[in-house]
Amino acid sequence: MRATLTPRQLEVLRLAAEGYTARKTGTTLFIAEKTVKIHRGLIMRRLGAANFTAAVAIAIRLGLID
């Protein structure tokens, strides 16, 4: 399985893997916290994850992020 994520979604994933909150991710990427949460939901759906922590684990396993 090779999920297709946008460059912004990959940025959100990378920051989450580093422990960033939705608020800190938004500040870092100059987007609203709500936009970060929307990205997280789309990422979960595309990766078939039950929650965002699982999405990060799946992304690492698939080699989408380090």
PyMOL commands that set and color helices and strands:
alter all, ss='L'
color gray80, all
select helices_A, chain A and resi 7-17+22-29+33-47+52-62
alter helices_A, ss='H'
color red, helices_A
deselect
rebuild
show_as cartoon
